[in-house]
Amino acid sequence: CPGRRTRMPCVDVSDWHNGPRPGGALTCSDYQARGYCRHGQISRGSEWASGAAFHFPERGCCACGRSRHRLGHGALQNSRTSSGMVGSSGSGSSSVLSLSGGSNQGRRESASSSGQCQCPGVSVCSNYSLAAFMLRMPKVISEPSSPWYDYLCTVYRTRALPLPLSLSILEAFYPALLPVPACTKTAHLSLRTERRWHQRWRRANISLDVDQMRACRKADCVAWLPAPPPTDAAARAFAVGRSYVRVPPQNGSAKSAFGHIVILQRPIQERRPQGREFGPQHSFPFSAVPRAVDSSSDAAWIEVSRTAFPGEGYRDYGCWFHPAVGTGVFLRRDRRTLLSWTNRRAASRAVSAWTGHAMRGHRGDGDLPRLAARRGYTSFEILASNGYTSGFEELGTTVPAHELVLMDKECMDHRCPCRVQKQRMCRCQLFTGCVPIETWTGWRSNRRCGCNEGSPAVINCALTEVL
C-alpha cells in the first residue's frame, strides 16, 4: 500500500569479523555459536566482546542487533577506521561512578565517563604537565564529597574508602576519569603541529582518537585542583628523577574509563626493592608494602600497570609491568623468589655471570626471564631499567623506569586456540594489556580483578563489580 513501510529482512555484513585475535578472527556465526549474541542483542556478560575494539558486532551481525542500528555496509566500514564512533565510548561497558565536583550526599550513581569536562589549561600528557597537575592536587582528602573520593572508588572498584586519604602517594592516573583532555599521540604538540600530523595520518588511512570536551565550572576545577598552577621551574624540579609512561587510547577508547593511562613513577632514589634477593649474590632488607592484606613477611603486594607489547607471553619472554601506585591492579609475589636489581648494568652483570656473554638489546630482555626462571625465580624487578617506555616514540626517552617481570608458566609459554585447528592449543603472544594470571583489586587488594579485553591498551579491573 502507498505510504506503508516494508520492513527489510536483516542480513549480516558479508565480510564482518571482530579483528585480529590470538585464536583467529570471529565471524557473525561464531558469535552466535559461542553465545556472545542471542535474540538480536549482545548476551548478558558478553559486553566485553562488543564495541569499537571488536569492530562493532552489534552493527555487523543480525544476531547481535544489526537490525536495530540500521547501519549500512559502508557506514560499518567507516566505523572501523574512524575515531568518531556513533554512540560508543570504545570498549564495552563498565561501572563508572559519578565524578562531579559538588556534594554527592553519600549517593553513588552510575554514569558514563564520556560526560567528563575539562579544566582550562590543565593536561597530563607530558612529564612536566603531569608534574604540575600532581603539585595542584590536594595532599589529603577527608570528605567523601571530594571528586577524588569518587575517582578512587572507581579505580579500586569499591563504594567506601577509609578517610582521611593521602593523595601524595599516587603515581598513576586515568585521564578519562579526570577533568583533562585525552592523551592521544599528538596531545603534547602545538595545535599547528598536531593538525599537520592529523593530515599526514589521514592520508595514510590511520585513525586517531580525537578528544572534544566541554569546559568545567570553576568550582569543579577548584575541587579537583585547589592549589594554584606551579611555576615551570617548580614542575621541572618535581619531575627530576621520575619516569614518565604514557599509553595513548586505541580503537576509540579515549573516553573509556580505563582506556589509557599516564604514570609518573617516584624518583629513582626513593624506589625500594621488594625482593629478598638483591642481585645474584647479595641480600637486601625488604620494605613494607602499603595496603598488604597478607601478614606473611614473604608476601609482596605490588600495584602495577601494563600495556601490550609484541613478543610477551611466549618464547620465555615473560610478562612485563610498571609498578605504580594508583592503578587499582595488584600482583601477589613471593619475596623469596623475587629477584631485584638496581639497574640494567647490574642485570647485565648477572647474565654475564650466568652465561659468560653480555646481555644486548631486545634479545637481552628475553635472556633475563629465561635465565632467572632456570635458577628458581618466579619474578624479577629492575629499579631503573630503561627510558624506552610506552610513548617514547612521540615524547622521547625518559628517566629509566621501574619494571617488574613475571615468569609464571602462562607468561613464558602462553597457549590459545590455533587459527586453523581451533580445537588445538598453540603458542601465542599476549595481544592486550590483560594477562592470563591472577590479579587483584580493591583498596586492600582483597578482591579478584576482572580484566576487560575491550580496553586493549591497558590492564584493568573494569569487569570487577563496584561493591
C-alpha positions in Angstrom: 0.0 0.0 0.0 1.2 3.6 -0.7 2.8 5.1 2.4 3.2 1.8 4.2 6.7 0.8 5.1 8.0 -2.6 4.2 10.5 -4.0 6.7 13.5 -5.3 5.0 15.0 -8.6 6.3 18.2 -8.3 8.3 21.3 -9.5 6.5 24.8 -9.8 8.2 27.6 -7.8 6.7 29.3 -10.3 4.4 32.9 -9.7 5.4 32.4 -8.8 9.0 34.9 -10.1 11.6 36.0 -8.9 15.1 39.5 -8.1 14.1 42.8 -10.0 14.6 42.7 -12.2 17.7 45.1 -14.7 19.2 42.9 -17.6 18.1 41.8 -16.0 14.8 39.1 -13.6 13.9 35.5 -14.5 14.7 32.6 -14.0 12.3 28.9 -13.5 13.0 28.2 -17.2 13.0 31.0 -17.7 15.6 29.5 -15.0 17.8 26.1 -16.8 17.7 27.6 -20.2 18.2 29.6 -19.2 21.2 26.6 -17.5 22.8 28.0 -14.0 22.6 24.8 -12.8 20.8 21.3 -14.0 21.3 17.8 -12.8 20.4 19.2 -9.8 18.4 21.4 -8.4 21.1 24.7 -8.9 22.9 24.3 -11.6 25.6 24.5 -10.6 29.2 28.0 -10.9 30.4 29.4 -10.8 26.9 29.5 -7.0 26.6 33.3 -7.1 26.7 33.2 -8.7 23.2 31.4 -5.7 21.6 32.2 -2.1 20.8 34.9 -0.5 18.7 37.7 -2.8 19.9 35.8 -5.7 18.4 34.6 -3.9 15.2 31.0 -3.4 16.5 29.3 -6.9 16.2 26.1 -5.1 17.2 26.3 -3.3 13.9 27.5 -6.1 11.7 25.6 -9.1 12.9 21.8 -9.6 13.0 22.1 -11.9 16.0 23.8 -9.1 17.9 21.4 -6.2 17.0 22.2 -5.1 13.5 18.6 -4.6 12.6 18.1 -2.1 15.4 21.1 0.1 14.3 20.0 0.3 10.7 23.6 0.9 9.7 24.6 0.1 6.1 27.7 -1.7 5.0 29.6 1.4 4.0 28.9 3.1 7.4 30.2 0.0 9.1 33.4 0.0 7.1 33.9 3.7 8.1 33.3 2.9 11.7 36.3 0.5 11.7 38.7 3.3 10.7 37.1 6.4 12.1 37.6 7.6 15.7 34.3 9.4 15.6 32.2 6.4 16.5 28.4 6.9 16.7 27.1 6.3 20.2 30.1 4.4 21.5 32.7 5.0 24.2 35.0 2.4 22.8 35.4 -0.7 24.9 32.3 -2.3 26.3 30.5 -1.4 29.5 31.9 -0.8 32.9 30.6 0.7 36.1 31.8 4.2 36.5 31.0 6.4 39.4 29.8 10.0 39.2 32.7 12.3 39.2 31.1 15.7 39.7 32.8 18.3 41.9 29.7 19.0 44.0 28.5 17.2 47.1 27.0 13.8 46.4 25.3 13.5 49.8 26.6 9.9 50.2 24.9 8.9 46.9 26.9 7.0 44.2 25.4 7.0 40.7 26.5 5.0 37.7 27.5 7.4 34.9 29.4 7.4 31.7 32.9 8.8 31.8 32.2 10.4 28.5 30.3 13.1 30.5 33.6 14.5 31.8 34.6 18.1 31.4 38.0 19.8 31.1 39.6 22.4 33.3 41.2 25.1 31.1 45.0 24.9 30.8 45.2 21.5 32.6 46.9 18.5 31.0 48.7 15.3 32.0 50.1 14.4 28.5 53.8 15.1 29.2 56.1 14.6 32.2 56.1 18.3 33.1 52.4 18.8 32.7 51.7 15.8 34.8 54.1 17.1 37.4 52.2 20.4 37.5 48.9 18.5 37.8 50.2 16.5 40.8 51.5 19.7 42.5 48.0 21.2 42.3 46.2 18.1 43.7 45.1 18.2 47.4 47.6 16.4 49.6 44.9 14.8 51.7 41.1 14.3 51.3 38.9 13.9 54.4 35.4 14.2 53.0 33.5 11.9 50.6 32.2 14.9 48.8 35.6 15.4 47.1 35.7 14.3 43.4 38.9 12.5 44.2 36.9 10.2 46.5 34.7 9.1 43.7 37.7 8.8 41.4 39.4 6.4 43.7 36.2 4.4 44.3 36.0 3.8 40.6 39.7 2.8 40.2 39.6 0.4 43.2 36.1 -0.9 42.5 34.7 0.0 45.8 31.9 2.2 47.3 33.6 3.1 50.5 37.2 4.2 51.4 38.8 4.9 54.7 39.3 8.6 55.5 41.4 10.6 55.5 43.3 9.6 52.4 46.7 10.8 51.3 46.9 11.5 47.5 50.6 12.2 47.6 51.4 8.5 47.1 49.6 8.4 43.7 51.8 7.8 40.6 49.3 6.6 38.0 46.2 8.4 36.6 43.4 7.5 34.2 42.7 10.7 32.1 39.2 9.6 31.1 38.2 9.9 34.8 39.8 13.3 35.3 39.0 16.8 34.1 41.8 16.7 31.5 41.9 16.1 27.7 42.8 12.6 26.5 46.4 11.9 26.0 46.4 10.9 22.3 49.6 10.5 20.3 49.6 14.2 19.4 48.2 15.7 22.6 51.6 17.1 23.7 52.1 19.0 20.4 51.2 22.5 19.5 47.9 23.0 17.7 49.6 23.8 14.4 51.9 20.7 14.5 49.0 18.5 15.7 46.9 19.4 12.6 49.9 18.6 10.4 50.2 15.2 11.9 46.5 14.5 11.6 46.6 15.4 7.9 49.6 13.1 7.4 47.9 10.1 9.2 44.6 10.7 7.5 46.3 10.4 4.1 47.8 7.1 5.3 44.4 5.9 6.4 45.4 5.8 10.1 42.7 6.8 12.6 43.4 8.8 15.8 41.3 9.3 18.8 40.2 12.9 18.9 39.0 14.4 22.2 36.5 17.2 22.4 35.2 18.1 25.9 33.2 20.9 27.4 34.7 23.3 29.9 34.3 22.5 33.6 32.8 25.0 36.0 35.3 27.0 38.1 34.0 25.5 41.3 34.5 21.9 40.0 38.1 22.7 38.9 38.9 24.1 42.3 37.5 20.9 43.9 39.8 18.8 41.8 42.9 21.1 41.9 42.7 23.5 44.8 46.3 24.7 44.6 47.3 27.4 42.0 49.4 26.5 38.9 53.0 26.0 39.8 55.9 27.7 38.0 57.7 25.9 35.2 60.8 25.7 37.5 58.7 24.0 40.2 57.2 21.5 37.8 60.6 20.6 36.3 62.1 20.2 39.8 59.3 17.9 40.8 59.8 15.8 37.7 63.6 15.3 38.2 64.4 11.6 38.6 60.8 10.5 37.8 59.9 8.1 34.9 57.0 9.2 32.7 54.9 6.5 31.0 52.0 7.3 28.6 49.8 4.7 27.0 47.6 6.5 24.4 44.0 5.4 23.7 43.3 3.0 20.9 40.3 2.0 18.8 38.1 4.8 20.1 38.8 4.2 23.8 39.7 7.8 24.6 36.6 8.2 26.8 36.6 4.7 28.2 37.2 4.7 31.9 40.4 2.6 31.7 41.1 3.2 28.0 44.5 4.8 28.6 46.8 5.8 31.5 49.7 8.1 32.4 52.3 7.4 35.1 55.0 9.4 36.8 56.9 7.0 38.9 58.6 8.1 42.1 62.2 9.2 41.9 64.9 6.5 41.4 66.4 7.2 44.8 63.1 6.6 46.5 62.4 3.2 44.9 62.8 0.2 47.2 63.3 -3.4 46.1 60.5 -5.8 47.1 62.6 -9.0 46.8 64.8 -10.6 49.4 67.5 -11.2 46.9 69.3 -8.2 45.6 71.4 -9.0 42.6 72.8 -12.5 42.1 74.8 -12.7 45.3 73.7 -10.0 47.7 70.6 -9.8 50.0 68.7 -6.6 50.8 66.1 -6.0 53.5 62.7 -5.6 52.0 60.3 -2.8 52.9 56.6 -3.0 53.8 54.1 -2.6 51.0 51.1 -0.3 51.6 47.7 -2.0 52.0 49.1 -5.5 52.1 46.4 -8.0 53.4 48.8 -10.9 53.9 50.5 -10.9 57.3 53.3 -13.2 55.9 56.6 -11.4 55.5 57.2 -13.4 52.4 54.2 -12.0 50.5 54.6 -8.8 48.4 51.6 -7.0 47.0 52.7 -4.8 44.2 50.4 -2.3 42.3 51.2 -2.4 38.6 50.2 -1.2 35.1 50.9 -2.9 31.8 50.4 -2.4 28.1 50.5 -4.9 25.3 53.9 -5.3 23.8 54.9 -7.6 20.9 56.6 -10.9 22.0 55.3 -11.1 25.5 53.6 -14.3 26.7 55.6 -16.9 24.7 59.2 -18.0 23.9 60.1 -17.4 27.6 59.8 -13.6 27.3 57.6 -13.2 30.4 55.0 -10.5 31.3 56.4 -7.0 31.9 54.8 -4.4 34.2 55.5 -0.9 35.5 54.9 -0.7 39.3 52.9 2.4 40.1 50.5 3.3 42.9 47.1 4.3 41.7 46.4 1.7 39.0 44.0 -0.4 41.1 45.6 -3.6 39.8 47.7 -5.7 42.2 50.0 -8.7 41.9 50.9 -11.0 44.7 54.5 -12.2 44.6 56.7 -14.3 46.9 59.7 -12.3 48.1 61.8 -15.4 48.4 61.6 -15.9 44.6 61.6 -12.2 43.6 65.0 -11.1 42.3 65.8 -7.3 42.5 68.4 -5.4 40.5 69.3 -1.7 40.8 69.7 -1.0 37.1 70.3 -2.6 33.7 74.0 -2.8 34.3 73.5 -4.9 37.4 71.2 -7.2 35.4 73.7 -7.5 32.6 76.4 -8.4 35.0 74.2 -11.2 36.3 73.6 -12.5 32.8 77.4 -12.4 32.2 78.0 -14.4 35.4 75.4 -16.9 34.5 76.2 -17.5 30.8 79.5 -15.9 30.1 78.2 -13.5 27.5 76.8 -10.0 27.8 73.1 -9.0 27.6 72.4 -7.0 24.4 69.3 -5.1 23.4 65.9 -6.7 22.8 67.4 -10.2 22.9 68.8 -9.5 26.3 65.3 -8.8 27.6 64.5 -12.4 26.7 67.6 -13.7 28.3 66.7 -12.3 31.7 63.4 -14.1 32.3 64.6 -17.4 30.9 67.9 -17.5 32.9 66.3 -16.3 36.1 63.5 -18.9 35.8 66.1 -21.6 35.4 67.5 -20.6 38.8 64.2 -20.9 40.6 63.0 -17.3 40.5 59.4 -16.6 39.6 59.8 -12.8 39.0 62.4 -10.1 39.0 62.5 -6.3 39.0 64.8 -3.6 37.8 64.5 -0.4 39.8 66.0 1.7 36.9 65.5 -0.3 33.8 65.4 1.8 30.6 63.9 5.0 29.3 62.2 3.4 26.3 58.8 3.3 27.9 55.4 3.4 26.2 55.1 6.8 24.4 58.8 7.3 23.8 58.2 7.4 20.0 56.4 10.7 20.4 57.9 12.1 23.6 61.5 10.7 23.5 63.2 8.7 26.2 62.5 9.3 29.9 64.3 8.6 33.2 64.9 4.8 33.4 61.7 3.3 34.6 61.0 0.7 37.3 60.0 -2.6 35.7 58.7 -5.9 37.1 58.7 -9.1 35.1 56.8 -12.3 35.8 58.0 -15.7 34.8 54.8 -17.7 35.5 54.1 -20.6 33.1 51.3 -18.6 31.4 53.7 -15.7 30.8 56.5 -17.8 29.5 54.5 -20.2 27.3 51.0 -18.8 26.7 48.6 -21.0 24.8 45.4 -20.1 22.9 43.2 -21.9 20.2 45.0 -22.4 16.9 43.8 -20.3 14.0 43.3 -23.3 11.6 42.5 -26.2 14.0 40.8 -24.3 16.8 40.4 -27.5 18.9 44.1 -27.5 19.3 46.2 -25.1 21.5 49.1 -23.2 20.0 51.7 -20.9 21.4 50.7 -17.2 21.1 51.7 -13.8 22.4 49.6 -11.5 24.5 47.7 -9.0 22.3 46.1 -6.9 25.1 47.0 -5.5 28.4 45.3 -8.3 30.2 47.4 -11.2 31.5 46.5 -14.9 32.0 47.5 -14.9 35.6 45.7 -14.0 38.8 45.4 -10.3 39.6 43.6 -8.4 42.4 41.9 -5.1 43.1 40.3 -3.3 46.0 41.7 -0.7 48.4 43.2 -3.6 50.3 43.9 -5.8 47.3 41.4 -8.3 48.6 39.2 -8.9 45.5 39.7 -10.7 42.3 40.3 -8.5 39.3 38.3 -9.0 36.1 40.2 -7.5 33.1 38.2 -6.2 30.2 40.0 -7.0 26.9 37.8 -4.5 25.2 40.2 -1.9 26.6 43.2 -3.4 24.7 45.9 -1.0 25.6 46.0 -1.1 29.4 45.5 -3.8 32.1 42.4 -3.0 34.1 39.7 -4.4 36.5 36.7 -2.9 34.7 34.8 -6.2 34.9 35.0 -6.3 38.7 31.8 -5.1 40.2 31.9 -2.0 42.4 31.0 -3.1 45.9 
